[in-house]
Amino acid sequence: VSYPHEVLRENKRVNVAQADRFQSGMRGAFGKPGGCCSPITE
């Protein structure tokens, strides 16, 4: 199914020492939905 819009997602990062031990990066669901956008062609 093709949709005319894309969902923008926010992947918040932890800014403390040794944060790489409990961060999964960009794996999985890629963060929480933050908004929608659609491409505009002229």
PDB file of N, CA, C and O in Angstrom:
ATOM      1  N   VAL A   1       0.853  -1.174   0.000  1.00  0.00           N
ATOM      2  CA  VAL A   1       0.000   0.000   0.000  1.00  0.00           C
ATOM      3  C   VAL A   1       0.892   1.228   0.000  1.00  0.00           C
ATOM      4  O   VAL A   1       1.809   1.335   0.815  1.00  0.00           O
ATOM      5  N   SER A   2       0.633   2.141  -0.896  1.00  0.00           N
ATOM      6  CA  SER A   2       1.415   3.369  -0.991  1.00  0.00           C
ATOM      7  C   SER A   2       0.652   4.519  -0.347  1.00  0.00           C
ATOM      8  O   SER A   2      -0.531   4.720  -0.620  1.00  0.00           O
ATOM      9  N   TYR A   3       1.331   5.267   0.502  1.00  0.00           N
ATOM     10  CA  TYR A   3       0.713   6.402   1.186  1.00  0.00           C
ATOM     11  C   TYR A   3       1.311   7.702   0.657  1.00  0.00           C
ATOM     12  O   TYR A   3       2.495   7.734   0.320  1.00  0.00           O
ATOM     13  N   PRO A   4       0.523   8.774   0.575  1.00  0.00           N
ATOM     14  CA  PRO A   4       1.045  10.045   0.054  1.00  0.00           C
ATOM     15  C   PRO A   4       1.821  10.859   1.087  1.00  0.00           C
ATOM     16  O   PRO A   4       2.206  11.994   0.805  1.00  0.00           O
ATOM     17  N   HIS A   5       2.056  10.311   2.265  1.00  0.00           N
ATOM     18  CA  HIS A   5       2.788  11.053   3.294  1.00  0.00           C
ATOM     19  C   HIS A   5       3.768  10.133   4.019  1.00  0.00           C
ATOM     20  O   HIS A   5       3.674   8.908   3.935  1.00  0.00           O
ATOM     21  N   GLU A   6       4.704  10.748   4.726  1.00  0.00           N
ATOM     22  CA  GLU A   6       5.657  10.005   5.529  1.00  0.00           C
ATOM     23  C   GLU A   6       5.556  10.491   6.970  1.00  0.00           C
ATOM     24  O   GLU A   6       5.232  11.652   7.220  1.00  0.00           O
ATOM     25  N   VAL A   7       5.831   9.609   7.902  1.00  0.00           N
ATOM     26  CA  VAL A   7       5.777   9.964   9.319  1.00  0.00           C
ATOM     27  C   VAL A   7       7.177  10.341   9.775  1.00  0.00           C
ATOM     28  O   VAL A   7       8.120   9.564   9.622  1.00  0.00           O
ATOM     29  N   LEU A   8       7.308  11.552  10.342  1.00  0.00           N
ATOM     30  CA  LEU A   8       8.586  11.986  10.897  1.00  0.00           C
ATOM     31  C   LEU A   8       8.729  11.404  12.291  1.00  0.00           C
ATOM     32  O   LEU A   8       7.790  11.456  13.086  1.00  0.00           O
ATOM     33  N   ARG A   9       9.891  10.853  12.593  1.00  0.00           N
ATOM     34  CA  ARG A   9      10.099  10.222  13.897  1.00  0.00           C
ATOM     35  C   ARG A   9      11.265  10.867  14.618  1.00  0.00           C
ATOM     36  O   ARG A   9      12.255  11.262  14.001  1.00  0.00           O
ATOM     37  N   GLU A  10      11.135  10.969  15.944  1.00  0.00           N
ATOM     38  CA  GLU A  10      12.172  11.557  16.781  1.00  0.00           C
ATOM     39  C   GLU A  10      12.870  10.450  17.556  1.00  0.00           C
ATOM     40  O   GLU A  10      12.224   9.665  18.251  1.00  0.00           O
ATOM     41  N   ASN A  11      14.184  10.391  17.434  1.00  0.00           N
ATOM     42  CA  ASN A  11      14.973   9.421  18.181  1.00  0.00           C
ATOM     43  C   ASN A  11      15.845  10.199  19.157  1.00  0.00           C
ATOM     44  O   ASN A  11      16.913  10.688  18.790  1.00  0.00           O
ATOM     45  N   LYS A  12      15.389  10.312  20.394  1.00  0.00           N
ATOM     46  CA  LYS A  12      16.108  11.105  21.379  1.00  0.00           C
ATOM     47  C   LYS A  12      17.346  10.358  21.854  1.00  0.00           C
ATOM     48  O   LYS A  12      17.324   9.141  22.039  1.00  0.00           O
ATOM     49  N   ARG A  13      18.424  11.106  22.046  1.00  0.00           N
ATOM     50  CA  ARG A  13      19.699  10.536  22.460  1.00  0.00           C
ATOM     51  C   ARG A  13      19.964  10.893  23.920  1.00  0.00           C
ATOM     52  O   ARG A  13      19.512  11.928  24.410  1.00  0.00           O
ATOM     53  N   VAL A  14      20.692  10.034  24.595  1.00  0.00           N
ATOM     54  CA  VAL A  14      21.070  10.287  25.980  1.00  0.00           C
ATOM     55  C   VAL A  14      22.453  10.914  25.973  1.00  0.00           C
ATOM     56  O   VAL A  14      23.377  10.368  25.371  1.00  0.00           O
ATOM     57  N   ASN A  15      22.607  12.065  26.640  1.00  0.00           N
ATOM     58  CA  ASN A  15      23.874  12.787  26.641  1.00  0.00           C
ATOM     59  C   ASN A  15      24.584  12.673  27.985  1.00  0.00           C
ATOM     60  O   ASN A  15      24.882  13.687  28.617  1.00  0.00           O
ATOM     61  N   VAL A  16      24.850  11.470  28.417  1.00  0.00           N
ATOM     62  CA  VAL A  16      25.605  11.254  29.649  1.00  0.00           C
ATOM     63  C   VAL A  16      26.773  10.317  29.347  1.00  0.00           C
ATOM     64  O   VAL A  16      26.824   9.696  28.286  1.00  0.00           O
ATOM     65  N   ALA A  17      27.694  10.225  30.273  1.00  0.00           N
ATOM     66  CA  ALA A  17      28.830   9.329  30.089  1.00  0.00           C
ATOM     67  C   ALA A  17      28.350   7.877  30.059  1.00  0.00           C
ATOM     68  O   ALA A  17      27.426   7.510  30.785  1.00  0.00           O
ATOM     69  N   GLN A  18      28.969   7.071  29.234  1.00  0.00           N
ATOM     70  CA  GLN A  18      28.660   5.650  29.066  1.00  0.00           C
ATOM     71  C   GLN A  18      27.238   5.424  28.560  1.00  0.00           C
ATOM     72  O   GLN A  18      26.620   4.412  28.892  1.00  0.00           O
ATOM     73  N   ALA A  19      26.713   6.349  27.763  1.00  0.00           N
ATOM     74  CA  ALA A  19      25.350   6.218  27.249  1.00  0.00           C
ATOM     75  C   ALA A  19      25.255   5.112  26.200  1.00  0.00           C
ATOM     76  O   ALA A  19      24.167   4.597  25.942  1.00  0.00           O
ATOM     77  N   ASP A  20      26.387   4.743  25.592  1.00  0.00           N
ATOM     78  CA  ASP A  20      26.340   3.716  24.553  1.00  0.00           C
ATOM     79  C   ASP A  20      26.005   2.343  25.118  1.00  0.00           C
ATOM     80  O   ASP A  20      25.694   1.430  24.352  1.00  0.00           O
ATOM     81  N   ARG A  21      26.058   2.173  26.423  1.00  0.00           N
ATOM     82  CA  ARG A  21      25.756   0.868  27.014  1.00  0.00           C
ATOM     83  C   ARG A  21      24.258   0.581  27.050  1.00  0.00           C
ATOM     84  O   ARG A  21      23.856  -0.579  26.972  1.00  0.00           O
ATOM     85  N   PHE A  22      23.430   1.609  27.167  1.00  0.00           N
ATOM     86  CA  PHE A  22      21.986   1.371  27.231  1.00  0.00           C
ATOM     87  C   PHE A  22      21.225   2.095  26.138  1.00  0.00           C
ATOM     88  O   PHE A  22      20.035   2.370  26.297  1.00  0.00           O
ATOM     89  N   GLN A  23      21.882   2.410  25.033  1.00  0.00           N
ATOM     90  CA  GLN A  23      21.217   3.009  23.887  1.00  0.00           C
ATOM     91  C   GLN A  23      21.167   1.995  22.757  1.00  0.00           C
ATOM     92  O   GLN A  23      22.138   1.274  22.528  1.00  0.00           O
ATOM     93  N   SER A  24      20.056   1.932  22.057  1.00  0.00           N
ATOM     94  CA  SER A  24      19.939   0.996  20.939  1.00  0.00           C
ATOM     95  C   SER A  24      20.159   1.677  19.598  1.00  0.00           C
ATOM     96  O   SER A  24      20.094   1.016  18.562  1.00  0.00           O
ATOM     97  N   GLY A  25      20.418   2.984  19.589  1.00  0.00           N
ATOM     98  CA  GLY A  25      20.692   3.689  18.339  1.00  0.00           C
ATOM     99  C   GLY A  25      19.453   3.818  17.475  1.00  0.00           C
ATOM    100  O   GLY A  25      18.389   4.198  17.965  1.00  0.00           O
ATOM    101  N   MET A  26      19.581   3.501  16.182  1.00  0.00           N
ATOM    102  CA  MET A  26      18.464   3.642  15.252  1.00  0.00           C
ATOM    103  C   MET A  26      17.826   2.296  14.924  1.00  0.00           C
ATOM    104  O   MET A  26      17.236   2.138  13.855  1.00  0.00           O
ATOM    105  N   ARG A  27      17.934   1.335  15.819  1.00  0.00           N
ATOM    106  CA  ARG A  27      17.301   0.036  15.592  1.00  0.00           C
ATOM    107  C   ARG A  27      15.845   0.060  16.052  1.00  0.00           C
ATOM    108  O   ARG A  27      15.441   0.947  16.803  1.00  0.00           O
ATOM    109  N   GLY A  28      15.071  -0.905  15.604  1.00  0.00           N
ATOM    110  CA  GLY A  28      13.699  -1.054  16.078  1.00  0.00           C
ATOM    111  C   GLY A  28      12.721  -0.144  15.363  1.00  0.00           C
ATOM    112  O   GLY A  28      12.746  -0.042  14.137  1.00  0.00           O
ATOM    113  N   ALA A  29      11.862   0.515  16.120  1.00  0.00           N
ATOM    114  CA  ALA A  29      10.784   1.324  15.542  1.00  0.00           C
ATOM    115  C   ALA A  29      11.229   2.732  15.182  1.00  0.00           C
ATOM    116  O   ALA A  29      10.412   3.527  14.718  1.00  0.00           O
ATOM    117  N   PHE A  30      12.493   3.063  15.381  1.00  0.00           N
ATOM    118  CA  PHE A  30      13.064   4.350  14.990  1.00  0.00           C
ATOM    119  C   PHE A  30      12.450   5.533  15.718  1.00  0.00           C
ATOM    120  O   PHE A  30      12.305   6.600  15.122  1.00  0.00           O
ATOM    121  N   GLY A  31      12.085   5.384  16.976  1.00  0.00           N
ATOM    122  CA  GLY A  31      11.639   6.521  17.765  1.00  0.00           C
ATOM    123  C   GLY A  31      10.141   6.725  17.775  1.00  0.00           C
ATOM    124  O   GLY A  31       9.373   5.902  17.279  1.00  0.00           O
ATOM    125  N   LYS A  32       9.744   7.852  18.359  1.00  0.00           N
ATOM    126  CA  LYS A  32       8.324   8.174  18.485  1.00  0.00           C
ATOM    127  C   LYS A  32       7.875   9.048  17.321  1.00  0.00           C
ATOM    128  O   LYS A  32       8.648   9.872  16.833  1.00  0.00           O
ATOM    129  N   PRO A  33       6.631   8.878  16.868  1.00  0.00           N
ATOM    130  CA  PRO A  33       6.127   9.730  15.783  1.00  0.00           C
ATOM    131  C   PRO A  33       6.065  11.187  16.217  1.00  0.00           C
ATOM    132  O   PRO A  33       5.564  11.497  17.298  1.00  0.00           O
ATOM    133  N   GLY A  34       6.579  12.088  15.366  1.00  0.00           N
ATOM    134  CA  GLY A  34       6.603  13.500  15.705  1.00  0.00           C
ATOM    135  C   GLY A  34       5.763  14.354  14.779  1.00  0.00           C
ATOM    136  O   GLY A  34       5.443  15.491  15.127  1.00  0.00           O
ATOM    137  N   GLY A  35       5.390  13.845  13.602  1.00  0.00           N
ATOM    138  CA  GLY A  35       4.603  14.627  12.661  1.00  0.00           C
ATOM    139  C   GLY A  35       4.537  13.926  11.314  1.00  0.00           C
ATOM    140  O   GLY A  35       5.074  12.832  11.140  1.00  0.00           O
ATOM    141  N   CYS A  36       3.870  14.572  10.362  1.00  0.00           N
ATOM    142  CA  CYS A  36       3.732  14.020   9.016  1.00  0.00           C
ATOM    143  C   CYS A  36       4.262  15.014   7.996  1.00  0.00           C
ATOM    144  O   CYS A  36       4.259  16.221   8.236  1.00  0.00           O
ATOM    145  N   CYS A  37       4.713  14.508   6.866  1.00  0.00           N
ATOM    146  CA  CYS A  37       5.138  15.366   5.770  1.00  0.00           C
ATOM    147  C   CYS A  37       4.799  14.669   4.455  1.00  0.00           C
ATOM    148  O   CYS A  37       4.608  13.454   4.414  1.00  0.00           O
ATOM    149  N   SER A  38       4.730  15.443   3.399  1.00  0.00           N
ATOM    150  CA  SER A  38       4.469  14.870   2.083  1.00  0.00           C
ATOM    151  C   SER A  38       5.387  15.547   1.071  1.00  0.00           C
ATOM    152  O   SER A  38       5.669  16.738   1.199  1.00  0.00           O
ATOM    153  N   PRO A  39       5.854  14.813   0.076  1.00  0.00           N
ATOM    154  CA  PRO A  39       6.739  15.411  -0.934  1.00  0.00           C
ATOM    155  C   PRO A  39       5.961  16.338  -1.870  1.00  0.00           C
ATOM    156  O   PRO A  39       4.817  16.064  -2.230  1.00  0.00           O
ATOM    157  N   ILE A  40       6.605  17.432  -2.251  1.00  0.00           N
ATOM    158  CA  ILE A  40       5.993  18.392  -3.171  1.00  0.00           C
ATOM    159  C   ILE A  40       6.833  18.431  -4.436  1.00  0.00           C
ATOM    160  O   ILE A  40       8.025  18.736  -4.385  1.00  0.00           O
ATOM    161  N   THR A  41       6.221  18.125  -5.561  1.00  0.00           N
ATOM    162  CA  THR A  41       6.925  18.177  -6.840  1.00  0.00           C
ATOM    163  C   THR A  41       6.292  19.252  -7.700  1.00  0.00           C
ATOM    164  O   THR A  41       5.073  19.425  -7.721  1.00  0.00           O
ATOM    165  N   GLU A  42       7.144  19.966  -8.405  1.00  0.00           N
ATOM    166  CA  GLU A  42       6.631  21.040  -9.261  1.00  0.00           C
ATOM    167  C   GLU A  42       6.869  20.721 -10.713  1.00  0.00           C
ATOM    168  O   GLU A  42       6.505  21.509 -11.586  1.00  0.00           O
TER     169      GLU A  42
END
